[in-house]
């Protein structure tokens, strides 16, 4: 109940989606036809057609008529009048209110269709009170539930698509940053080297220096600094992680590996020697490698 209350309290953008309204019109047309075939006492037992058309065909016309009206109203509102245009002030009105309006129009036209096709004669007031109105309510409830479910499904898809696009944009932005060259300056001596984070294969502690090997380079670059110092400079690039007390490795450049979650040796692109992974980091590295394969 709380979720339903929350749903009606929110403002939903008008859904301008041909597929959504096509599904909506077809499903409601089918449900309405089935309902009339099974539960309509008047048409099934008492109605007299004005024309020489079987009752079942006329009843089928209810569903077809409703489906066509729903889709036509969609076309009129969104294609012709462009109600979803950003300049329209009602762009964020409740979408379900629009659906209720569309259903009401379809219901009115359905009534006109019924009066045109059937010889209803004189209908007592009690029939409208105890048959027509309850029947309309019974039809309206499942149809309204269908519209809400389709609305929820469509909204979930849009949110998922937006989330996917946002993730892709974030990854792309991060990759662009990683592809830019940075300058690493020694904290001890007047020395600088230039590296591209996305091309780094590994970083290795070597006495008072660190070796930074980049894919495509014939040999590693030496910089007078500690491994911890370089690790701090490369911290924004989360694909470069520690795998050994002497090594940091770029997981994006790992082409293969040997071992299991207890002990691993990594093979990098264009590098003959394997990179060791100590036992304390093996489980984390192994988890990264396994997830990247999926």
ROZABA-954911 format. One record per residue (C-alpha): residue number from 1; residue in one letter; y, x, z. Coordinates in Angstrom, 1 decimal. Layout:
# residues N
@num->NUM | residu->A | Y->Y | X->X | Z->Z
...
//
This chain:
# residues 294
@num->1 | residu->X | Y->0.0 | X->0.0 | Z->0.0
@num->2 | residu->X | Y->2.4 | X->2.9 | Z->0.8
@num->3 | residu->X | Y->1.7 | X->4.5 | Z->-2.6
@num->4 | residu->X | Y->2.4 | X->1.1 | Z->-4.3
@num->5 | residu->X | Y->5.6 | X->0.7 | Z->-2.3
@num->6 | residu->X | Y->6.7 | X->4.2 | Z->-3.2
@num->7 | residu->X | Y->5.9 | X->3.6 | Z->-6.9
@num->8 | residu->X | Y->8.2 | X->0.6 | Z->-7.1
@num->9 | residu->X | Y->11.0 | X->2.4 | Z->-5.2
@num->10 | residu->X | Y->11.1 | X->5.1 | Z->-7.8
@num->11 | residu->X | Y->13.0 | X->5.0 | Z->-11.1
@num->12 | residu->X | Y->10.8 | X->5.7 | Z->-14.1
@num->13 | residu->X | Y->12.1 | X->6.7 | Z->-17.5
@num->14 | residu->X | Y->11.4 | X->4.2 | Z->-20.2
@num->15 | residu->X | Y->8.3 | X->5.3 | Z->-22.0
@num->16 | residu->X | Y->9.0 | X->5.7 | Z->-25.7
@num->17 | residu->X | Y->5.4 | X->6.5 | Z->-26.8
@num->18 | residu->X | Y->3.7 | X->4.9 | Z->-29.8
@num->19 | residu->X | Y->0.2 | X->5.7 | Z->-28.5
@num->20 | residu->X | Y->1.0 | X->4.2 | Z->-25.1
@num->21 | residu->X | Y->2.1 | X->0.8 | Z->-26.5
@num->22 | residu->X | Y->-0.7 | X->0.7 | Z->-29.0
@num->23 | residu->X | Y->-3.3 | X->1.1 | Z->-26.3
@num->24 | residu->X | Y->-1.4 | X->-1.4 | Z->-24.1
@num->25 | residu->X | Y->-1.2 | X->-4.0 | Z->-26.8
@num->26 | residu->X | Y->-4.9 | X->-3.6 | Z->-27.8
@num->27 | residu->X | Y->-6.3 | X->-3.7 | Z->-24.3
@num->28 | residu->X | Y->-4.2 | X->-6.7 | Z->-23.2
@num->29 | residu->X | Y->-5.1 | X->-8.5 | Z->-26.4
@num->30 | residu->X | Y->-8.8 | X->-7.9 | Z->-25.7
@num->31 | residu->X | Y->-8.6 | X->-8.9 | Z->-22.1
@num->32 | residu->X | Y->-6.6 | X->-12.1 | Z->-22.9
@num->33 | residu->X | Y->-9.0 | X->-13.1 | Z->-25.6
@num->34 | residu->X | Y->-12.0 | X->-12.6 | Z->-23.3
@num->35 | residu->X | Y->-10.3 | X->-14.6 | Z->-20.6
@num->36 | residu->X | Y->-9.5 | X->-17.5 | Z->-22.8
@num->37 | residu->X | Y->-13.0 | X->-17.6 | Z->-24.2
@num->38 | residu->X | Y->-14.6 | X->-17.7 | Z->-20.8
@num->39 | residu->X | Y->-12.1 | X->-19.5 | Z->-18.5
@num->40 | residu->X | Y->-9.9 | X->-21.8 | Z->-20.5
@num->41 | residu->X | Y->-11.2 | X->-25.3 | Z->-19.7
@num->42 | residu->X | Y->-8.7 | X->-27.2 | Z->-21.9
@num->43 | residu->X | Y->-9.3 | X->-25.3 | Z->-25.1
@num->44 | residu->X | Y->-13.0 | X->-25.0 | Z->-24.6
@num->45 | residu->X | Y->-13.7 | X->-28.7 | Z->-23.9
@num->46 | residu->X | Y->-10.7 | X->-30.9 | Z->-24.6
@num->47 | residu->X | Y->-8.4 | X->-29.4 | Z->-27.2
@num->48 | residu->X | Y->-8.1 | X->-30.8 | Z->-30.7
@num->49 | residu->X | Y->-6.9 | X->-28.4 | Z->-33.4
@num->50 | residu->X | Y->-4.1 | X->-29.6 | Z->-35.7
@num->51 | residu->X | Y->-5.7 | X->-27.9 | Z->-38.6
@num->52 | residu->X | Y->-9.2 | X->-27.5 | Z->-39.7
@num->53 | residu->X | Y->-9.7 | X->-24.2 | Z->-37.9
@num->54 | residu->X | Y->-12.5 | X->-23.6 | Z->-35.3
@num->55 | residu->X | Y->-11.4 | X->-23.4 | Z->-31.7
@num->56 | residu->X | Y->-12.9 | X->-19.9 | Z->-31.4
@num->57 | residu->X | Y->-10.7 | X->-18.6 | Z->-34.2
@num->58 | residu->X | Y->-7.6 | X->-20.1 | Z->-32.6
@num->59 | residu->X | Y->-8.5 | X->-18.5 | Z->-29.3
@num->60 | residu->X | Y->-8.9 | X->-15.2 | Z->-31.0
@num->61 | residu->X | Y->-5.4 | X->-15.7 | Z->-32.3
@num->62 | residu->X | Y->-4.1 | X->-15.7 | Z->-28.7
@num->63 | residu->X | Y->-5.2 | X->-12.1 | Z->-28.2
@num->64 | residu->X | Y->-4.1 | X->-11.0 | Z->-31.7
@num->65 | residu->X | Y->-0.7 | X->-12.8 | Z->-31.2
@num->66 | residu->X | Y->-0.1 | X->-11.2 | Z->-27.8
@num->67 | residu->X | Y->-1.1 | X->-7.7 | Z->-29.1
@num->68 | residu->X | Y->1.2 | X->-8.0 | Z->-32.1
@num->69 | residu->X | Y->4.1 | X->-9.3 | Z->-30.0
@num->70 | residu->X | Y->3.8 | X->-6.5 | Z->-27.5
@num->71 | residu->X | Y->3.8 | X->-3.8 | Z->-30.1
@num->72 | residu->X | Y->6.6 | X->-5.5 | Z->-32.1
@num->73 | residu->X | Y->8.8 | X->-5.7 | Z->-29.0
@num->74 | residu->X | Y->8.1 | X->-2.0 | Z->-28.4
@num->75 | residu->X | Y->9.2 | X->-1.2 | Z->-32.0
@num->76 | residu->X | Y->12.3 | X->-3.4 | Z->-31.7
@num->77 | residu->X | Y->13.3 | X->-1.9 | Z->-28.4
@num->78 | residu->X | Y->12.6 | X->1.8 | Z->-29.1
@num->79 | residu->X | Y->12.5 | X->2.3 | Z->-32.8
@num->80 | residu->X | Y->15.2 | X->-0.2 | Z->-33.9
@num->81 | residu->X | Y->17.5 | X->-0.4 | Z->-30.9
@num->82 | residu->X | Y->16.7 | X->3.1 | Z->-29.5
@num->83 | residu->X | Y->16.8 | X->2.0 | Z->-25.8
@num->84 | residu->X | Y->15.4 | X->5.3 | Z->-24.7
@num->85 | residu->X | Y->18.4 | X->7.2 | Z->-26.2
@num->86 | residu->X | Y->19.9 | X->9.5 | Z->-23.6
@num->87 | residu->X | Y->23.3 | X->7.8 | Z->-24.0
@num->88 | residu->X | Y->21.9 | X->4.5 | Z->-22.8
@num->89 | residu->X | Y->22.8 | X->3.8 | Z->-19.1
@num->90 | residu->X | Y->19.5 | X->2.1 | Z->-18.5
@num->91 | residu->X | Y->17.3 | X->5.0 | Z->-19.4
@num->92 | residu->X | Y->16.0 | X->5.4 | Z->-15.8
@num->93 | residu->X | Y->15.5 | X->1.7 | Z->-15.0
@num->94 | residu->X | Y->12.1 | X->0.8 | Z->-13.6
@num->95 | residu->X | Y->9.7 | X->0.9 | Z->-16.5
@num->96 | residu->X | Y->7.5 | X->-1.8 | Z->-15.0
@num->97 | residu->X | Y->10.4 | X->-4.2 | Z->-15.2
@num->98 | residu->X | Y->10.5 | X->-3.6 | Z->-19.0
@num->99 | residu->X | Y->6.8 | X->-4.3 | Z->-19.1
@num->100 | residu->X | Y->7.2 | X->-7.6 | Z->-17.2
@num->101 | residu->X | Y->9.9 | X->-8.6 | Z->-19.7
@num->102 | residu->X | Y->7.6 | X->-7.7 | Z->-22.6
@num->103 | residu->X | Y->4.8 | X->-9.7 | Z->-21.1
@num->104 | residu->X | Y->7.1 | X->-12.7 | Z->-20.6
@num->105 | residu->X | Y->8.2 | X->-12.6 | Z->-24.2
@num->106 | residu->X | Y->4.5 | X->-12.4 | Z->-25.3
@num->107 | residu->X | Y->3.7 | X->-15.3 | Z->-23.0
@num->108 | residu->X | Y->6.5 | X->-17.5 | Z->-24.4
@num->109 | residu->X | Y->5.5 | X->-16.9 | Z->-27.9
@num->110 | residu->X | Y->1.8 | X->-17.5 | Z->-27.0
@num->111 | residu->X | Y->2.8 | X->-20.9 | Z->-25.7
@num->112 | residu->X | Y->4.6 | X->-21.7 | Z->-28.9
@num->113 | residu->X | Y->1.6 | X->-20.6 | Z->-30.8
@num->114 | residu->X | Y->-0.6 | X->-22.9 | Z->-28.7
@num->115 | residu->X | Y->1.6 | X->-25.9 | Z->-29.2
@num->116 | residu->X | Y->1.7 | X->-25.2 | Z->-33.0
@num->117 | residu->X | Y->-2.1 | X->-24.9 | Z->-33.4
@num->118 | residu->X | Y->-3.2 | X->-27.6 | Z->-30.9
@num->119 | residu->X | Y->-2.7 | X->-31.3 | Z->-30.7
@num->120 | residu->X | Y->-2.0 | X->-31.4 | Z->-27.0
@num->121 | residu->X | Y->-0.8 | X->-35.1 | Z->-26.9
@num->122 | residu->X | Y->0.5 | X->-36.2 | Z->-23.6
@num->123 | residu->X | Y->-0.3 | X->-33.7 | Z->-20.9
@num->124 | residu->X | Y->0.0 | X->-34.9 | Z->-17.3
@num->125 | residu->X | Y->2.2 | X->-32.9 | Z->-14.9
@num->126 | residu->X | Y->-0.8 | X->-32.3 | Z->-12.6
@num->127 | residu->X | Y->-2.5 | X->-30.4 | Z->-15.4
@num->128 | residu->X | Y->0.5 | X->-28.0 | Z->-15.6
@num->129 | residu->X | Y->0.6 | X->-27.7 | Z->-11.8
@num->130 | residu->X | Y->-3.1 | X->-27.1 | Z->-11.2
@num->131 | residu->X | Y->-4.3 | X->-25.6 | Z->-14.4
@num->132 | residu->X | Y->-1.6 | X->-24.0 | Z->-16.6
@num->133 | residu->X | Y->0.4 | X->-22.3 | Z->-13.9
@num->134 | residu->X | Y->-2.6 | X->-20.9 | Z->-11.9
@num->135 | residu->X | Y->-4.1 | X->-19.8 | Z->-15.2
@num->136 | residu->X | Y->-1.0 | X->-18.0 | Z->-16.1
@num->137 | residu->X | Y->-0.9 | X->-16.2 | Z->-12.7
@num->138 | residu->X | Y->-4.6 | X->-15.3 | Z->-13.0
@num->139 | residu->X | Y->-4.0 | X->-13.9 | Z->-16.5
@num->140 | residu->X | Y->-0.8 | X->-12.1 | Z->-15.4
@num->141 | residu->X | Y->-2.4 | X->-10.2 | Z->-12.4
@num->142 | residu->X | Y->-5.0 | X->-8.2 | Z->-14.4
@num->143 | residu->X | Y->-2.6 | X->-7.7 | Z->-17.3
@num->144 | residu->X | Y->0.0 | X->-6.3 | Z->-14.9
@num->145 | residu->X | Y->-2.6 | X->-4.1 | Z->-13.2
@num->146 | residu->X | Y->-3.5 | X->-2.8 | Z->-16.7
@num->147 | residu->X | Y->0.1 | X->-1.9 | Z->-17.4
@num->148 | residu->X | Y->0.5 | X->-0.1 | Z->-14.1
@num->149 | residu->X | Y->-2.7 | X->1.9 | Z->-14.7
@num->150 | residu->X | Y->-1.6 | X->2.9 | Z->-18.2
@num->151 | residu->X | Y->1.9 | X->3.7 | Z->-16.9
@num->152 | residu->X | Y->0.4 | X->5.9 | Z->-14.2
@num->153 | residu->X | Y->-1.9 | X->7.6 | Z->-16.7
@num->154 | residu->X | Y->0.9 | X->8.2 | Z->-19.1
@num->155 | residu->X | Y->3.2 | X->9.5 | Z->-16.3
@num->156 | residu->X | Y->0.4 | X->11.9 | Z->-15.1
@num->157 | residu->X | Y->0.0 | X->13.2 | Z->-18.6
@num->158 | residu->X | Y->3.7 | X->13.9 | Z->-18.9
@num->159 | residu->X | Y->3.8 | X->15.6 | Z->-15.6
@num->160 | residu->X | Y->0.8 | X->17.7 | Z->-16.5
@num->161 | residu->X | Y->2.4 | X->18.6 | Z->-19.8
@num->162 | residu->X | Y->5.7 | X->19.5 | Z->-18.2
@num->163 | residu->X | Y->3.8 | X->21.6 | Z->-15.6
@num->164 | residu->X | Y->1.8 | X->23.4 | Z->-18.3
@num->165 | residu->X | Y->5.0 | X->24.1 | Z->-20.2
@num->166 | residu->X | Y->6.7 | X->25.3 | Z->-17.1
@num->167 | residu->X | Y->3.8 | X->27.7 | Z->-16.3
@num->168 | residu->X | Y->3.7 | X->28.9 | Z->-19.9
@num->169 | residu->X | Y->7.5 | X->29.5 | Z->-19.8
@num->170 | residu->X | Y->7.2 | X->31.4 | Z->-16.5
@num->171 | residu->X | Y->4.4 | X->33.6 | Z->-17.8
@num->172 | residu->X | Y->6.4 | X->34.2 | Z->-21.0
@num->173 | residu->X | Y->9.5 | X->35.1 | Z->-19.0
@num->174 | residu->X | Y->7.5 | X->37.4 | Z->-16.7
@num->175 | residu->X | Y->5.9 | X->39.1 | Z->-19.7
@num->176 | residu->X | Y->9.3 | X->39.7 | Z->-21.3
@num->177 | residu->X | Y->10.5 | X->41.3 | Z->-18.1
@num->178 | residu->X | Y->7.3 | X->43.4 | Z->-17.9
@num->179 | residu->X | Y->7.9 | X->44.5 | Z->-21.5
@num->180 | residu->X | Y->11.3 | X->46.0 | Z->-20.7
@num->181 | residu->X | Y->11.5 | X->49.7 | Z->-19.9
@num->182 | residu->X | Y->12.5 | X->50.7 | Z->-16.4
@num->183 | residu->X | Y->13.6 | X->54.0 | Z->-15.0
@num->184 | residu->X | Y->11.7 | X->55.5 | Z->-12.0
@num->185 | residu->X | Y->13.8 | X->58.1 | Z->-10.1
@num->186 | residu->X | Y->12.3 | X->60.6 | Z->-7.8
@num->187 | residu->X | Y->13.6 | X->60.3 | Z->-4.2
@num->188 | residu->X | Y->13.1 | X->64.0 | Z->-3.6
@num->189 | residu->X | Y->14.4 | X->65.8 | Z->-6.7
@num->190 | residu->X | Y->16.7 | X->65.1 | Z->-9.6
@num->191 | residu->X | Y->14.0 | X->63.7 | Z->-11.9
@num->192 | residu->X | Y->13.6 | X->60.5 | Z->-13.8
@num->193 | residu->X | Y->11.0 | X->59.0 | Z->-16.0
@num->194 | residu->X | Y->11.0 | X->55.9 | Z->-18.2
@num->195 | residu->X | Y->8.1 | X->53.5 | Z->-18.3
@num->196 | residu->X | Y->7.2 | X->50.1 | Z->-19.6
@num->197 | residu->X | Y->5.4 | X->48.2 | Z->-16.8
@num->198 | residu->X | Y->3.2 | X->46.1 | Z->-19.1
@num->199 | residu->X | Y->1.9 | X->49.3 | Z->-20.7
@num->200 | residu->X | Y->1.0 | X->51.1 | Z->-17.5
@num->201 | residu->X | Y->-2.7 | X->51.7 | Z->-17.2
@num->202 | residu->X | Y->-2.9 | X->53.2 | Z->-13.7
@num->203 | residu->X | Y->-0.9 | X->55.1 | Z->-11.2
@num->204 | residu->X | Y->-2.6 | X->57.9 | Z->-9.2
@num->205 | residu->X | Y->-1.5 | X->60.0 | Z->-6.2
@num->206 | residu->X | Y->-1.7 | X->63.7 | Z->-7.0
@num->207 | residu->X | Y->-0.5 | X->65.8 | Z->-4.0
@num->208 | residu->X | Y->3.3 | X->65.6 | Z->-3.9
@num->209 | residu->X | Y->3.4 | X->63.8 | Z->-7.2
@num->210 | residu->X | Y->2.2 | X->60.6 | Z->-8.8
@num->211 | residu->X | Y->0.6 | X->60.4 | Z->-12.2
@num->212 | residu->X | Y->1.6 | X->57.4 | Z->-14.3
@num->213 | residu->X | Y->-0.6 | X->56.8 | Z->-17.3
@num->214 | residu->X | Y->0.7 | X->54.4 | Z->-20.0
@num->215 | residu->X | Y->-1.5 | X->53.0 | Z->-22.7
@num->216 | residu->X | Y->-0.8 | X->54.9 | Z->-25.9
@num->217 | residu->X | Y->0.4 | X->58.1 | Z->-24.2
@num->218 | residu->X | Y->-1.8 | X->61.2 | Z->-24.6
@num->219 | residu->X | Y->-1.3 | X->62.3 | Z->-21.0
@num->220 | residu->X | Y->0.1 | X->60.9 | Z->-17.8
@num->221 | residu->X | Y->3.7 | X->61.4 | Z->-16.7
@num->222 | residu->X | Y->4.3 | X->63.2 | Z->-13.4
@num->223 | residu->X | Y->6.9 | X->62.2 | Z->-10.9
@num->224 | residu->X | Y->7.8 | X->63.8 | Z->-7.6
@num->225 | residu->X | Y->7.3 | X->60.9 | Z->-5.3
@num->226 | residu->X | Y->4.8 | X->59.2 | Z->-3.0
@num->227 | residu->X | Y->2.3 | X->56.5 | Z->-4.2
@num->228 | residu->X | Y->3.9 | X->54.1 | Z->-1.7
@num->229 | residu->X | Y->7.3 | X->54.7 | Z->-3.2
@num->230 | residu->X | Y->6.1 | X->53.9 | Z->-6.7
@num->231 | residu->X | Y->4.2 | X->50.9 | Z->-5.4
@num->232 | residu->X | Y->7.4 | X->49.5 | Z->-4.0
@num->233 | residu->X | Y->9.2 | X->49.9 | Z->-7.3
@num->234 | residu->X | Y->6.4 | X->48.2 | Z->-9.2
@num->235 | residu->X | Y->5.9 | X->45.4 | Z->-6.7
@num->236 | residu->X | Y->7.6 | X->42.8 | Z->-8.9
@num->237 | residu->X | Y->4.7 | X->43.2 | Z->-11.4
@num->238 | residu->X | Y->1.9 | X->41.5 | Z->-9.7
@num->239 | residu->X | Y->-0.7 | X->42.6 | Z->-12.3
@num->240 | residu->X | Y->-0.4 | X->46.2 | Z->-11.0
@num->241 | residu->X | Y->-2.4 | X->46.2 | Z->-7.7
@num->242 | residu->X | Y->-4.0 | X->48.7 | Z->-5.4
@num->243 | residu->X | Y->-7.6 | X->49.4 | Z->-6.0
@num->244 | residu->X | Y->-8.1 | X->52.7 | Z->-4.1
@num->245 | residu->X | Y->-6.2 | X->54.8 | Z->-1.6
@num->246 | residu->X | Y->-5.1 | X->57.0 | Z->-4.5
@num->247 | residu->X | Y->-4.9 | X->54.4 | Z->-7.3
@num->248 | residu->X | Y->-3.0 | X->51.4 | Z->-8.5
@num->249 | residu->X | Y->-4.3 | X->49.8 | Z->-11.6
@num->250 | residu->X | Y->-3.0 | X->47.3 | Z->-14.2
@num->251 | residu->X | Y->-5.6 | X->44.5 | Z->-14.3
@num->252 | residu->X | Y->-4.4 | X->43.4 | Z->-17.7
@num->253 | residu->X | Y->-5.6 | X->46.7 | Z->-19.2
@num->254 | residu->X | Y->-9.1 | X->46.6 | Z->-17.8
@num->255 | residu->X | Y->-11.5 | X->46.2 | Z->-20.7
@num->256 | residu->X | Y->-14.7 | X->46.3 | Z->-18.7
@num->257 | residu->X | Y->-16.2 | X->47.2 | Z->-15.4
@num->258 | residu->X | Y->-19.4 | X->48.2 | Z->-13.7
@num->259 | residu->X | Y->-20.7 | X->47.2 | Z->-10.3
@num->260 | residu->X | Y->-20.3 | X->44.2 | Z->-8.1
@num->261 | residu->X | Y->-18.1 | X->42.9 | Z->-5.2
@num->262 | residu->X | Y->-19.2 | X->45.9 | Z->-3.1
@num->263 | residu->X | Y->-18.5 | X->48.7 | Z->-5.5
@num->264 | residu->X | Y->-16.7 | X->48.7 | Z->-8.9
@num->265 | residu->X | Y->-15.6 | X->51.2 | Z->-11.6
@num->266 | residu->X | Y->-13.0 | X->50.0 | Z->-14.0
@num->267 | residu->X | Y->-12.7 | X->51.0 | Z->-17.6
@num->268 | residu->X | Y->-9.3 | X->50.9 | Z->-19.2
@num->269 | residu->X | Y->-8.1 | X->50.6 | Z->-22.8
@num->270 | residu->X | Y->-8.0 | X->54.0 | Z->-24.5
@num->271 | residu->X | Y->-9.1 | X->55.8 | Z->-21.3
@num->272 | residu->X | Y->-12.4 | X->57.7 | Z->-21.1
@num->273 | residu->X | Y->-12.6 | X->58.2 | Z->-17.4
@num->274 | residu->X | Y->-13.2 | X->55.2 | Z->-15.1
@num->275 | residu->X | Y->-10.9 | X->54.1 | Z->-12.3
@num->276 | residu->X | Y->-12.7 | X->54.0 | Z->-8.9
@num->277 | residu->X | Y->-12.3 | X->50.9 | Z->-6.7
@num->278 | residu->X | Y->-12.9 | X->51.6 | Z->-3.0
@num->279 | residu->X | Y->-15.0 | X->49.2 | Z->-0.9
@num->280 | residu->X | Y->-12.1 | X->47.7 | Z->0.9
@num->281 | residu->X | Y->-10.5 | X->46.5 | Z->-2.3
@num->282 | residu->X | Y->-13.6 | X->45.8 | Z->-4.3
@num->283 | residu->X | Y->-13.9 | X->42.1 | Z->-3.3
@num->284 | residu->X | Y->-10.3 | X->41.3 | Z->-4.3
@num->285 | residu->X | Y->-10.5 | X->43.2 | Z->-7.6
@num->286 | residu->X | Y->-13.8 | X->41.6 | Z->-8.4
@num->287 | residu->X | Y->-12.3 | X->38.2 | Z->-7.8
@num->288 | residu->X | Y->-9.4 | X->38.9 | Z->-10.1
@num->289 | residu->X | Y->-11.7 | X->40.1 | Z->-12.8
@num->290 | residu->X | Y->-14.1 | X->37.2 | Z->-12.6
@num->291 | residu->X | Y->-11.2 | X->34.6 | Z->-12.6
@num->292 | residu->X | Y->-9.7 | X->36.3 | Z->-15.7
@num->293 | residu->X | Y->-13.0 | X->35.8 | Z->-17.6
@num->294 | residu->X | Y->-12.9 | X->32.0 | Z->-17.1
//
